[in-house]
């Protein structure tokens, strides 16, 4: 083989490698992007087909979380956050760009999601409306939106609430956030934000109970299904979940007596 031919072959091979590394070969879009009709699971979780994404950089109140509004009344801010996200999407398809695994939420991945026709991501829009706070790690452009929502007392910022992460883990002594928080009513406010009898959200009948013994399996609590022996005995759940996937993503494991319900 001549030197000229060998050089040409080597140059062609190098060019092919460059195209492959640059993403020019194969599909025209990123392999980690998915576009489909969307189902809103909660304020920061969107399901496309059989894949559930958590909005990157976003932490919205849980469906069973209670906040206090600007009139000092309790309100179901988690359900409102979910409804606001659904309203932003409407009947449009959604594109979610996967930005990596979400270690705190089971097998779910973080994503930057955008509704068809929008230039601004749903991540940023929801935070700017004040129905979610910024949460690390962040690849989505939400920090400026978070600052605006806080300064204008938008959404949940107009009242008083605890960070969703602290609600999930039952941290009742965490920081109170929002324009309506009052230091002289600290005890009364926390009693509202962490009620003894947490109201079950519609169609979310799985009971969750924080439990030290669950830490043996790397969890923070145990969930109980209808039809299992432990379900009626769990009279004051710390959490309510709409699906086993949601419970597991929140760090709860199934009660052992639910393995083979009667």
N, C-alpha and C positions, 0 to 999 in steps of 0.2 A: 504494500500500500504506500503510495507516494506521500511525501510530507504535506503537500498542498491538500490532498484528500483527507488526511488525518486531522489536519487543522480545521477543515470545514466541518467534519463530523463533530469534533470537540466543541466548536462554536455553536452548532445547532443544538447539541445536548445541553449546553449552558443556557441557551435561550429558552428551551423547554422548561428547565428547572426554574428559571426566573419567572416564567408565566405561572407555573404551579404555585410557587411561593407567594406570588402577588395576588392570587385568587382569580386569575383570568381564565383558568381552565374550569370545566364543569359548569355549574349553575351560575347565572348572572348575579344572583343575590347571595347574601351570607347563609351558610348552612344552618346557622343557629337562629335564623329568623323564621317566624311562623305567622301567617295571616289567615284568619278564619272568623266566623261568627263567634261572638264572645258571650260567656255567661259570667256574671259578676258574683263571686262567692262571698266577698265581704268588701270592706272599704279599701283594701289593698291587695286583693287576690282576684285574678281573672283566669278563667278556664277557656282555653281554645282547644276544641276537640277533647282529647283525653289528657291534655297537658295543663297543669295549673301553674301559673306564674305569680310570683309576688312582685309587686311594683318596687323597683329598685329605689332606694333612698326615701321610701315612704313608710310611715307607720300610722295607720288609721285606728281609731277606737274599735275594739272587738264588738261583735254583734250583741253580746250580752253586757257591754260596758255602759255605765251610767255616767253622765256629766251633769253639771249644773249650768243653767242658762243665765242670761243677764238679769232675770227677774228672781233669781235664787230658787228656781224650781228645777227638780230633776227631769232629765229628758234622755231618751234612748239615742244617744249620739252615735253609737255604733251602727244602728240601723239607718240613721240619717246619712252617715258617711257612705254606706253601701248604696243607698238610693241616689246620692249625688253622683257617684261614679257611674251608675247605670244611666243616669240622665245625661251625663257627658257623652256617653257612647251612643245612646239611642238605639237605632236598629242597624247601625253601621258595622262593617267588619273592622277588626282590630289587628294591627301588626305588632308583634312583640319580638324585640331583639334581645336574645339571651345574653346576659352579662356575667353569668357565673352562678355557682350553687349558693343556696341560702342555708348555711349550716344550722341555724336555729330553727328551721322549719322543715324538718324531715327531708324528703326527696325533692322538694320544690326548688326551682331556680329563680333568681332575680332577673327582671327584664325591664327594658324601657319600652312602653307600649304607647302606640299612637292610633287614634281612630281615623278611619278613612276620610281624607279631605282636610285633616288638621295638620298644622305645622308644629304645634306645641304638643308635647307628650301629655298623656293622661297623668303621669307622675307629677309633672309640674302644675298642671291645671288643678288637680285635687288639693295639692298643698297650698296653692295660692288662694283657693276658696276657703281655706282654713279648716278643712275636714280631715287633715292628716298633718303630722309633723315630720320633719326631716329625720332620717335615721341612717346611721353608718352601717355598712360601707355605702358610699354614694358614687355612682358613675353618672346618674341622671342629673340634669341641671335643675336642682330644686332649692338650693340654699338661698338664692335671692327671693324666690317665691315664699319661702318659709319666713324670712325676715319681714316681708311685706304683710303677710297674713297676721303675724304677731303685732306689728306696729299699728295695723288698722283694726285689730280685734275682730278679725273675720272668722266665721264658722264657730268652732269650739273655743276659739280664743276669746270670744266675747263673754264667756262664762268662767267656769272653773272646772278643772279636770286633772287627772294624773296621766302620765305618759302611758300609752298602751302596754309597753313592756313591763311596767311596774304593776299594772292591773293584772296582766297574765300571770305573773309570779306571786301575786298576793302581797306585794310590798306596800303595806298600809301607811308606812311612815315616810314615803317618798315625797318629793317636792310637789307642791300644788302649783298648777300652771293656769294662766288666764287672767283677764282683766277684772273678773268679779270675785277673785279669791280674797278672803278677809282673814288676817291673822287672829283677830279676836273671835273668830268662829271656826277655828281650826278643827276642833273635836266634832262639831256638828256637821261640818262639810265632809269630813272623812267618813262619818257614819252614813252619809248619803251616797258617797262614791263607792263604798264597800258595804252594801246592805247585807244584813243577815239572811234575808230571803231574796235572792237574786231572781228577777223575773225571767221566765223562759221566753226567748224570742220565738216568733211564729215558726213552726216546723223545725225547731231545733231542740229535740227532746233527749239528747244524750247528756247525761250528768257527769260532770267532772269534779273530782275532789283532790285538792292538794294533799300530798302524803309524803312524809319523810321516807317511808319504806320503799317508795317508788324510785328513790335515788340509787338503789342497788342495781337497777337496770338502766340507769342513766336518764331517768325521767323525773318530772317534777310532780306528777300526779297520776291518778287512776281514773279511767272513765267507765261508766256503767250503761249498758244498753237495756232497753225495754225487753222484758221477758227473762232477764237474768235475776237470780236470787238476790243480788245486792242492790238492785234498782230501787225497790220500794223502801229499803232500809236507809238509802242515801236521801235524807229529808232536806238537807240544807247544802246543796252543791255550791262549790266555789266558782264553777264555770258551767255554761251550757254550750253544746256543740251541735252543729247541723249534720255532721257526717263523721265517720270514724277517721277519714283522711284529715279533717280539720283538727280533730282531737290529737291525733298522732303528730301532726305538724306543730301543734302547740306544746308538745313535750309530754303528753299523757299516754299511758299504756292501758290496754284493756284489762279489766278486772279478771282475775284468773277463773272465777266462777262463771264468767261469760263465755268461756271457751266453747262449751257445749251446752247452750241454753236449752231448757226443757220446753 
